[in-house]
Amino acid sequence: MYSILILFDIFITLFLTNFFSVVHPITYTDRNNYDAYGTQVASTDYFVVLAQNDGYRYTVSMAPFGGEYQCSYGYMTPNNFVINVAVNRRQNSSQLSFVYLQTNTTDGYYQKLGIFTFSRQNMINLSSSTCNQMLNMNDGEHEVKVWYREPSELSTLQVDLDGKYAYGFLSNDIFIYDIENHFVQDLLWNETFPSIDLEPHALDIGKTIDGISMAIIAGYYQFDIGKTLPAVYLVRLDPPYNMILVDNYTIMSNNQKFIRGQYTSSYQFDYVMSVSIHDATQQVIVAIPQLSQIYRFSFTSTNLIYVNASNHPARSTGWLDENGTQVGLLLSDVATSPWAQSRIEVVNVSSDNIIYAYPNNQQTLAQWANSPPTFIRLTVTYNYQLAILTSDGVVVLVSSAEAGYYMTTDDINSGQIMPQPCPSGTYKSIQGTTPCTVCPTGTKSSSTSKSSFTSLKKIIFH
């Protein structure tokens, strides 16, 4: 009997060890993980900012990008660890800034909110500007709030389209940051949204047609002990103090009715989500790689409207045109041999047709041939160019090129890349990041020039 009890005790110990060892939340001392806790890359039409925790600095890459347009700003102390950075998508060239959320790697017992502002010299046009000595006397890091409490395991951060307020939805708390007045209003989840038990995983902020700021929050909703479901919430923002939940949508999957709460309440690579709002059309893409699905919604000031769903295991997304028809999807676990462990697919959301995939034979990642990277975040900069954060902390730029040309790809801070003419037997009739396409049977492309786009001509047989 005694031996049976010992065996039973060993069994229980092994079971609990294996059960809980599935979840491996990282620590703030892991500076090489560019996917930890929040988003460490953000972009506008003027710059891309990357929080390099392994280098104790922010790297700002200014459009039109290249080594001469890169600047780095060191953290105030080597103990700082940046969890999130966020930007106002509509900021203009004279008001460049990003908001950050940091913690302390010594004990992780505080979170610090602040804003980093900088200016750009020689702003005559993009090509003549540099970001050398960008900081003026009053520019730089401005700390606005420090919370001396246990940090949230999960956090989201976003700035509204007017650049007036930043919002953070943390595991247990919410804050509204009045950027102009450097004031922070703290809110409690259970008081602000008493009916929601949510672990937030993704956030974006947009506006309705009548100019009302709205937040789209995606996360895992706990509906029972240890059981969660993906859910999307539409929240009306009434700064500086209030917000109102106006609608929500809970996602059920035919092959997975619920997700274990132990995986959704802490940082896990496979349980991230992505939310991207198309500002002109009020469309929303919500990506849930756990379900291998992306969901399209639209929103008003009172309703979150489900449109459709399609099968894509995307973990990061971005809109790529003015009409709201093309979206970029980052598929981190879909290898594109031999260049990367991941893939970007550009999809028409109406037809679900894949327009092109990256990397490809024209847009390769040759420099990583011996150690193909994993893509972890996708963001979009001017001319709908793609900026992709890789697992080794490099941001890859997929550049736009004129009709008849394509661009090879490289580190965003490498030297300027010259456009290449479409190879024989291929064509490209529009400006953009797309590679050249094989000519359809019975056609050929016209001559290529920068002044006229490449068109197709029928081949006449005699």
C-alpha positions in Angstrom: 0.0 0.0 0.0 2.8 2.4 0.9 4.6 1.7 -2.4 1.4 2.4 -4.3 1.0 5.8 -2.5 4.6 6.6 -3.4 4.0 5.8 -7.0 0.8 7.8 -7.0 2.7 10.8 -5.5 5.4 10.5 -8.2 2.7 10.3 -10.9 0.9 13.4 -9.6 4.2 15.3 -9.4 5.2 14.4 -12.9 1.7 15.2 -14.2 1.6 18.6 -12.6 5.2 19.3 -13.7 4.5 18.4 -17.3 1.1 20.1 -17.3 2.4 23.5 -16.1 5.7 23.3 -18.0 3.8 23.7 -21.2 3.6 27.4 -20.5 6.9 29.2 -20.4 6.4 32.9 -19.8 9.6 34.7 -20.5 11.3 37.2 -18.1 12.1 40.8 -18.7 15.8 39.8 -18.7 15.4 38.0 -22.1 16.5 40.9 -24.2 16.7 39.0 -27.4 13.0 38.2 -27.7 11.4 40.8 -30.0 7.9 39.3 -29.5 7.7 39.7 -25.7 4.6 41.1 -24.0 3.8 43.8 -26.5 4.8 45.3 -29.8 8.3 46.7 -30.1 8.0 48.2 -33.6 5.7 50.9 -35.0 5.6 53.1 -38.1 4.2 56.2 -39.7 4.7 57.6 -43.2 7.8 59.3 -41.9 9.7 56.8 -39.8 9.8 53.3 -38.4 10.9 52.9 -34.7 12.3 49.7 -33.2 12.9 49.3 -29.4 16.1 47.3 -29.3 16.2 45.9 -25.8 19.3 43.8 -26.6 21.1 47.1 -27.6 19.5 49.3 -24.9 18.3 51.8 -27.5 15.6 53.0 -29.9 16.5 52.8 -33.5 14.6 55.3 -35.7 14.7 54.7 -39.4 13.6 57.8 -41.4 11.9 57.7 -44.8 13.1 57.2 -47.5 15.3 54.8 -45.4 18.9 53.7 -45.7 22.0 53.9 -43.5 22.2 57.7 -43.7 18.6 58.0 -42.4 19.1 55.9 -39.2 19.5 57.3 -35.7 19.8 55.6 -32.4 18.8 56.9 -28.9 20.1 55.1 -25.8 17.8 54.1 -23.0 18.0 56.3 -19.9 19.3 53.4 -17.8 20.6 49.9 -18.8 17.8 48.4 -16.7 15.0 49.7 -18.9 13.1 47.1 -20.9 10.6 48.4 -23.5 7.4 46.4 -23.6 5.4 48.5 -26.2 5.9 51.4 -28.6 3.0 53.1 -30.4 2.5 56.0 -32.8 -0.1 58.3 -34.2 -0.6 57.1 -37.8 -1.6 60.6 -39.0 1.2 62.7 -37.4 2.8 65.2 -39.7 6.5 65.7 -40.4 6.8 68.5 -37.8 5.5 66.5 -34.9 7.4 63.2 -34.8 7.0 61.1 -31.7 6.2 57.7 -30.3 4.8 56.6 -26.9 6.5 53.8 -25.0 5.8 51.6 -22.0 8.8 50.3 -20.1 9.6 48.2 -17.1 12.7 47.6 -14.9 14.6 44.4 -15.5 16.1 44.5 -12.0 12.9 43.3 -10.3 10.2 44.1 -12.9 8.2 45.9 -10.2 7.3 49.1 -12.1 6.0 50.2 -15.5 6.9 53.5 -16.9 4.9 55.4 -19.5 6.5 58.2 -21.6 6.8 59.9 -24.9 9.8 60.3 -27.1 9.8 63.3 -29.4 12.3 64.2 -32.1 12.7 66.5 -35.1 14.2 66.1 -38.6 16.7 68.4 -40.1 16.6 69.9 -43.6 12.9 69.1 -44.2 12.9 70.4 -47.8 11.9 67.0 -49.2 12.3 63.4 -48.2 15.4 62.7 -50.3 17.5 65.6 -48.9 16.6 65.0 -45.3 18.9 63.3 -42.8 18.3 62.3 -39.3 21.8 63.2 -38.1 21.5 65.4 -35.0 17.7 65.2 -35.1 17.3 66.2 -31.4 16.7 69.8 -30.5 17.1 71.1 -27.0 13.6 70.3 -25.9 13.4 67.0 -27.7 14.0 63.5 -26.3 12.5 61.2 -23.7 9.7 62.6 -21.4 8.6 60.4 -18.5 5.0 61.0 -17.6 3.9 58.2 -15.3 5.4 55.4 -13.2 3.4 52.6 -11.6 5.0 50.9 -8.6 3.2 47.6 -8.9 3.6 44.2 -10.4 3.7 44.6 -14.1 1.0 43.2 -16.3 1.9 39.9 -18.1 0.1 41.2 -21.2 -0.3 44.8 -22.4 -1.4 46.7 -25.5 -0.7 50.3 -26.3 -2.1 52.6 -29.1 -2.4 56.3 -29.9 -5.5 57.8 -31.4 -5.5 59.2 -34.9 -5.3 62.8 -33.8 -2.3 62.1 -31.6 -4.0 63.6 -28.5 -4.4 60.5 -26.4 -2.7 57.1 -25.9 -4.5 54.1 -24.4 -3.2 51.1 -22.7 -5.2 48.0 -21.9 -3.2 45.8 -19.5 -4.1 42.6 -17.8 -5.7 44.2 -14.8 -5.7 47.9 -15.5 -6.5 50.5 -18.2 -5.0 54.0 -18.7 -5.7 57.1 -20.8 -2.7 59.3 -21.5 -3.5 62.9 -22.3 -0.4 63.6 -24.4 -0.7 67.4 -24.6 -1.2 67.9 -20.9 1.1 65.0 -19.7 -1.7 63.6 -17.6 -2.6 60.0 -17.1 -6.0 58.7 -15.9 -6.0 55.3 -14.4 -9.0 52.9 -14.6 -9.7 49.5 -13.2 -11.0 46.8 -15.5 -13.6 45.5 -13.1 -15.0 49.0 -12.6 -14.9 50.2 -16.2 -16.1 46.9 -17.8 -17.5 44.9 -14.9 -19.1 42.3 -17.3 -15.8 41.5 -19.1 -13.2 39.1 -17.9 -10.7 39.6 -20.7 -7.0 39.0 -21.3 -6.2 41.7 -23.9 -3.9 40.6 -26.8 -4.3 43.3 -29.5 -5.6 46.8 -29.9 -6.2 49.4 -32.6 -7.9 52.8 -32.6 -9.8 54.4 -35.4 -12.6 56.9 -36.1 -16.2 56.6 -37.3 -17.4 58.6 -40.3 -18.8 61.2 -37.9 -15.4 61.6 -36.2 -15.9 59.5 -33.0 -12.8 57.7 -31.7 -13.3 54.0 -31.3 -11.1 51.2 -30.0 -11.1 47.6 -31.2 -9.8 45.2 -28.6 -9.2 41.6 -29.2 -8.4 39.1 -26.5 -9.4 35.9 -24.8 -12.6 36.1 -22.8 -12.9 33.8 -19.8 -16.4 32.3 -19.7 -15.6 29.5 -17.2 -12.9 28.4 -14.9 -9.8 27.7 -17.1 -11.8 28.1 -20.3 -11.6 31.1 -22.7 -12.9 32.1 -26.1 -11.5 34.7 -28.6 -13.6 37.8 -28.5 -13.6 41.3 -30.1 -14.9 44.4 -28.4 -15.9 47.8 -29.7 -15.3 50.6 -27.2 -16.2 54.3 -27.6 -13.5 56.5 -26.3 -14.6 59.7 -24.5 -11.3 61.2 -23.2 -9.9 62.3 -21.0 -11.7 60.2 -18.4 -14.2 57.8 -19.9 -14.8 54.9 -22.3 -18.0 52.9 -23.0 -18.4 49.3 -24.3 -20.9 49.5 -27.1 -20.7 46.1 -28.8 -18.8 42.8 -28.9 -18.4 39.6 -30.9 -17.4 36.2 -29.4 -15.7 33.8 -31.8 -16.6 30.2 -31.8 -14.7 27.6 -33.8 -16.1 24.3 -35.1 -13.0 22.4 -34.3 -12.1 24.1 -31.0 -14.9 25.2 -28.7 -12.6 26.8 -26.1 -9.0 27.5 -25.3 -7.3 26.7 -22.0 -7.0 29.8 -19.9 -3.5 28.9 -18.8 -2.2 29.6 -22.3 -4.0 32.9 -22.7 -3.2 34.7 -19.4 0.5 34.9 -20.0 2.8 35.7 -23.0 2.9 32.8 -25.4 4.2 33.1 -29.0 1.4 31.0 -30.5 -1.4 32.9 -28.8 -0.9 36.4 -30.1 -3.6 38.3 -32.0 -3.6 41.2 -34.4 -6.1 44.1 -35.0 -5.8 46.4 -38.0 -8.3 49.2 -38.8 -8.6 50.6 -42.3 -9.1 54.3 -41.5 -10.9 55.3 -44.7 -13.5 52.5 -44.7 -13.9 51.6 -41.0 -13.0 48.0 -41.8 -11.2 45.8 -39.3 -9.1 42.7 -39.7 -8.7 40.5 -36.6 -6.2 37.7 -36.9 -6.2 34.7 -34.5 -3.5 32.2 -35.4 -4.7 29.8 -32.8 -7.8 29.3 -35.0 -5.9 29.7 -38.3 -8.4 32.4 -39.2 -8.7 36.1 -40.0 -12.0 37.8 -39.3 -13.2 40.9 -41.1 -15.6 43.4 -39.4 -16.8 46.9 -40.0 -17.8 49.3 -37.3 -19.9 52.4 -36.5 -20.3 54.3 -33.2 -22.9 51.8 -32.1 -22.2 48.5 -33.9 -19.5 46.0 -34.6 -20.6 44.2 -37.8 -19.2 40.8 -38.7 -18.4 40.6 -42.5 -16.6 37.3 -43.1 -13.8 34.9 -42.1 -11.1 33.1 -44.1 -8.4 30.5 -43.4 -5.1 32.2 -42.8 -2.9 31.5 -39.7 -1.7 35.2 -39.6 -0.2 36.6 -36.4 0.3 40.2 -37.7 -1.6 42.2 -40.3 -1.6 45.5 -42.2 -3.8 47.2 -44.8 -2.0 47.9 -48.1 -4.3 50.1 -50.2 -6.5 53.2 -50.0 -9.7 51.2 -50.9 -9.5 48.6 -48.2 -9.2 45.7 -50.5 -5.7 44.5 -49.9 -4.3 43.3 -46.6 -0.8 41.9 -45.7 -0.8 38.8 -43.6 2.3 37.6 -41.7 2.3 33.8 -41.4 5.2 33.1 -39.0 5.1 29.3 -39.2 4.8 29.0 -43.0 8.3 28.6 -44.3 9.4 30.1 -47.6 12.5 28.0 -48.3 15.3 28.8 -48.5 14.9 32.4 -47.5 12.8 32.5 -44.4 10.9 30.4 -41.8 7.9 32.6 -42.5 5.9 34.2 -45.3 4.0 37.4 -46.0 0.8 36.9 -48.1 -0.9 39.9 -49.7 -4.6 39.0 -50.0 -7.7 40.5 -51.6 -10.1 40.5 -48.7 -13.2 40.4 -51.0 -12.2 37.4 -53.1 -9.7 35.9 -50.6 -7.3 35.5 -53.6 -3.5 35.7 -52.8 -2.1 38.5 -54.9 1.5 37.7 -54.2 3.7 36.2 -51.5 7.0 37.4 -50.0 9.9 36.3 -50.1 9.8 35.3 -53.8 12.3 34.8 -56.6 12.7 38.5 -57.2 12.4 39.7 -53.6 14.6 37.4 -51.6 16.4 37.4 -48.3 19.8 36.2 -49.5 21.8 37.6 -46.6 20.1 35.2 -44.2 20.7 32.1 -46.4 22.5 30.2 -43.7 20.0 31.0 -40.9 16.6 31.9 -42.3 14.7 34.2 -39.9 11.2 34.0 -38.5 8.9 37.0 -39.1 7.2 38.2 -36.0 5.6 41.6 -36.8 4.3 43.5 -39.8 3.9 47.2 -40.1 3.3 49.6 -43.0 5.0 52.8 -43.9 4.7 55.4 -46.7 3.5 54.2 -50.2 2.2 51.0 -48.4 5.7 49.7 -48.1 6.1 46.7 -45.8 8.4 46.8 -42.8 8.9 43.3 -41.3 10.4 42.7 -37.9 12.3 39.4 -37.8 13.2 37.2 -34.8 16.8 38.4 -34.9 15.8 42.1 -34.4 16.3 43.2 -38.0 13.6 45.2 -39.8 13.3 44.2 -43.5 11.9 46.7 -45.9 9.8 45.5 -48.9 10.0 48.7 -51.1 7.6 50.1 -53.6 8.7 50.4 -57.2 7.3 52.0 -60.3 5.4 50.1 -63.0 7.8 48.0 -65.0 10.2 47.6 -62.1 10.6 45.7 -58.9 12.8 46.2 -55.8 15.0 43.6 -54.1 14.7 43.7 -50.3 17.1 44.2 -47.4 17.6 45.6 -43.9 15.7 48.9 -43.7 18.9 50.6 -42.7 21.1 49.3 -45.6 22.1 51.5 -48.5 19.6 52.6 -51.0 18.5 49.8 -53.4 18.0 50.7 -57.1 14.9 49.4 -58.9 15.4 46.6 -61.3 13.5 46.2 -64.6 11.1 43.3 -64.9 12.8 40.2 -66.2 12.0 39.0 -69.7 8.6 37.4 -70.0 7.2 39.3 -67.0 5.4 42.6 -66.5 4.1 45.0 -63.8 1.6 47.6 -64.7 1.2 49.4 -61.4 3.3 51.1 -58.8 3.8 49.2 -55.6 5.6 46.5 -53.6 4.5 43.6 -55.9 7.0 41.7 -57.9 6.7 41.4 -61.7 4.2 38.8 -63.0 4.6 36.2 -65.7 2.9 37.4 -68.9 -0.3 35.5 -69.7 -0.2 33.0 -72.6 -0.4 34.8 -76.0 0.9 38.2 -74.7 4.1 40.0 -74.2 5.2 43.1 -72.3 6.0 46.4 -73.9 9.3 48.1 -73.5 10.1 49.3 -70.0 10.7 52.9 -69.1 10.3 55.0 -66.0 8.1 57.5 -67.8 5.6 54.9 -69.1 4.2 51.8 -67.4 4.7 48.3 -68.7 1.6 47.1 -70.5 0.6 43.8 -72.2 0.3 43.3 -75.9 -1.3 40.4 -77.7 1.0 38.4 -79.8 -0.3 38.1 -83.4 0.5 34.8 -85.1 0.5 34.7 -89.0 
